[in-house]
């Protein structure tokens, strides 16, 4: 991993996290906390939602998770998780039985769940397509195993859970983390999508004057958080010295880009991504023909419209 262009790969990985994070908000009907819990539930019962070789609602729910297990996995207070599960149950998205909690297969909510899972699948294929040229991937794929779809869903959901299960530090609060992810991606979107800039900063950090600040109104519009809530979390992140205010918007703090411990964390995440992708390659996912692996079209990156702040004067 030492010779990998970790800055470029990190930017591409963060694009995947931003896309999945905003999809999680939609899954939770606009409530981020509900969506995170629903995401965890789906990650533990993804195979239930593969029916006759396609993504669809199960006739019978076979897998579930206790509230205590959810709380332990997310390192969250039991009372909070109990409250979120109750809300999901009221929304019809979760069912609670003596066996535990599961995502509902009710026809009223199943289409939204299926749409989320299809999106998660294709976002993972996009991530593989983005990372594969530089990551050590074994083999070109074989005849697809019948378990490939379920395994791809499982990998997609597990990777979506990285900010809550694996990479909790340095930002613990979920809403602050949401704001932070938006800022990280927005600052360097123009670098990520530009061939020359992406390679110029493949191994070295992007300096402050190259990164583009993002304003509170844009973050608010992207996340669905109120302006006041967004501003409070920006201030909180600044107090933690992970972002700073610069040129009328928010930037990732330079300290985060020049920290050996942060780099080691990025390398560990890339190793995890490579492991999961190699597992899928062993089941028949061909990294040489990924365009065939999408269920729908390749998903676009999240739209970042800084004009929201320019028009409204931040």
N, C-alpha and C positions, 0 to 999 in steps of 0.2 A: 504493500500500500504506500510505501514511502515515495515511489516514483510516479504515483498517479497525479494527474492535474486536479488536486483536491478542491481548489477554489471553484473551478468550472463545474465539477461534479456536485459540489455542495450547493451551488446555485440551482442546478437542475433538480436536485433532491428537494430543495426548499419549494420549488415550483409545484412539485407533487404534493408536498404537505399543505401548501396554501389551497390548492384545488380541493383536496380531500377535506380540509378543515371547513371551508365554506359549504361543501356538500353536507357535512355533518350538521351544520346549523339548519339547513333546509330539512334534513331528516328529522330533526328535533322540533319541527314546526316553528322555527325562528328562535328557539331557546337552545343556546349552545350547550348548556349542562345536560339537558335532556338528550341532545344528539350524541354527546360523548358516551352516555350510558347505553343508548341504543346501538351505537357502534360496537361497544364491547360485547353486548349480547349477540349481535350478528356475527362477530368474529368467532364466537364460541359455538355457533350453530350454523355456520355457512353451508355445511354439507346438506343440511335439511332443505335448503333453498335451491338445490340442484335436482331437478326432477326430469327424468328421462333425457338426460343430456343437455338440458337447457335450464336457465335461471327462471324459477317460478315458485309460487307459494306451495309449501308442503301440504299434503292431505292430512298428515298427522305430524305434530311437533314432537320430535324425539329428544331434543336436547334443551337443557335449561341451566340456569345459574342462580345460586342463592344471592340474596342481597349482601350477605356478609362477604361472599367471594368477590362480588363486584367491587365492594368497598376496598378489599385487600388488594385486588389487582390494580385499581386506580389510585391506591394510597389516599383514599378520601374518607371523611367521617361517615360512619354507618348512618347517622341520622340524615345527613344530606342525601346520600344515595337512596335511602328509604323514601325521602320526599320526592326525588326525581322519578323513581320507579312509580310512585303513586300518581304523579302527573302524567307519565307515559301511559299508565293504565287508564286514566280518565280520558286521555286523548284517543284511546283505542289502539295505540301502537304496541302496547305490551300486555301480556296476560300473565297472571300470577296464579300458581297452583301449589299443591303440596310439594311438588317436585322442584319448584323454584320459579324463576322469571324467564320469559322467552318473548321474542318478537312475535306479535300476533300474525296469524295467517288469514285473518278476516278479510273478505273481499273488499271491504271499505278502505282498508289501508294497504293491502298487498301490492297494488300497482305502484304505489310510492316506494315501497321497500324494494320491489323488483327494479325499478328505475334507478334507485340508489346503488344497488348491487351491480347492475350493468355498467353504471358510471364508474364505480370503484374498479371493476375489472378492466375497463378501457383506460382508466387513468394509470393503472399499474403497467399495462402494455406500453403506454406512452413513456412512462418512467424507464422501463426496460430499454425501449428504443433510444431514449436520450442517453442512458448510462452505458449501454453495451459496448459502444466503440472503445471505451477506455477501461472498463472493468474486466477483470479476468473471468470470462465465462467459458465453461467447458462444453465443447461439442456444439454441433449445429442442429441438434434436435433429432429425434427419431419419430417413429410412428406414434402419434399422441396416445397416451394412456387414457383409459376411460375416467380416471380420477383427476385429469389435468384441470378441468374447469373448476372443480371444488377446491383443488390446491391453489389455483390462481386467485380465486376469491379469498381464500384464507390468507394468502400472502398479502393481497391488497389491503385487507382489513387490518391485519397485524401491523403493516407498515403505516397505515393511517393512525394507529394507536401509539406510534413511537413517541410523540410529544407527551403522552400521559403515562406510559408504562416504562419506557427505556430512557428517553432524554428529558427527564423532569427538570433538571437543573439547566440554567440558573434561574429560570422563571417558573415558579411553582403554580401561582394562581392561574386558573384556566382562562379567564377573560383577559388577563394581562398577556398570557401566552398567545392568545388569538391576535391581539393588537400587535404584538412583537413579530409574529410570523408575517403579517401584512407589511410591516415596516421593512423587515429584512428583504423580502422579495421585491417590494416596490423600489427600494433604493438602487437596485442593480438590474431591474428588468431590461433596460436598454443595453446592458452589457450581456445579459444572458441570451438575448435574441439577435445580437450583432456578431457575425462570424469573426471579424477581426478583433473586436474588443474582447469577446469571449476567450480567444486564444491569447491575447495580450495579457489578460489577467487569469490565466489558467492555473498558475502556480503561486502567484503573489497576490496580496490583498489589493482591493480597489481603494485608492486614496479618497479622502473626503471630497475633494473637488470633482471627482469623477462620479461619485454616487449622487443620486437625485433625492432630495428630501420629499417626504409625503406629509400633507397636512391633515389635521384632525377631521375635517369635513369629508375628505376622501376616504379615510379609514372608517368613519362612521357609516358612509354610504355603502361601503363594501361589506361591512360586517353586520349591519342592521342595529348596531349599538347606538344609543343616543349620543348627541354631541358631548353632553356633560360626562357621561360614563366613559366615553373614549378619551376625553381630555384627562380625566382623573387617572386612568390607567397609563396614559403617556407620562404623566407626572410621576406616577409610582415607578414606572420603568426607569425614568431618568434618575430617580433617587437611588435605584439599584445599580446605577452606572452601566446600564446595558444599552441605553439610547441617549441621544442628546438633541437639543433644539439647535437648528442651524439653518440659516437662509430661509426662514419662514416656515420650516417644517421639521420633521423628525428623521434623524439618521441613526443607524446602528453605531454604537460607540466604538471608536477606533480600537479601544482595548480589546474588544471582542474579536478583532481581526488580527491581532498581534499577540496571541496567547497560545503558548505551546499546549496547554491543557485542552483548550478549545479545539486545536488541530487534532489532537489525539482522539477527542470525542468524535470529530468528523470522520476520521479514519475508521473508527470502530463502527460507526453507522454505515459507512460504505462497505465495510466487510460484511455487515449484516445483510445489506441489500444484495451483495454478490452471492452470499450463501443462499438466500431465498430464490434468487433468479436461477442459480445453478440447480437448485432442487426442481424448479419448473422445467429447466432444460432437460434434466434427466427423465422427466415425464413426457417429453416430446415437444416442448415449446421451442420452436426454431428461432433463434435470434437473427437468423439471416433472412427470414421472411415474416417479420413481425406485422407487416401491413395486413397479412391474412389472419392474424390473431384477434384483431379488433372485432367486437360484436357490432358496433356502429362505426361512425367516422372517428378518426383520431381527435380526441378532445382538444379544444383550444386552451391556451393558458388563460387564467383569470384576467378579465379586463381591469386595467388600472387607469382611471381617468382623473388625472390631477387637475383637469379643468374645473372640477367641482370646487376646489379651493380657490382657484384663480377667479372664477365668476363671483364667488360669494365672499371674497376677501378674507379667507381663512378665519 
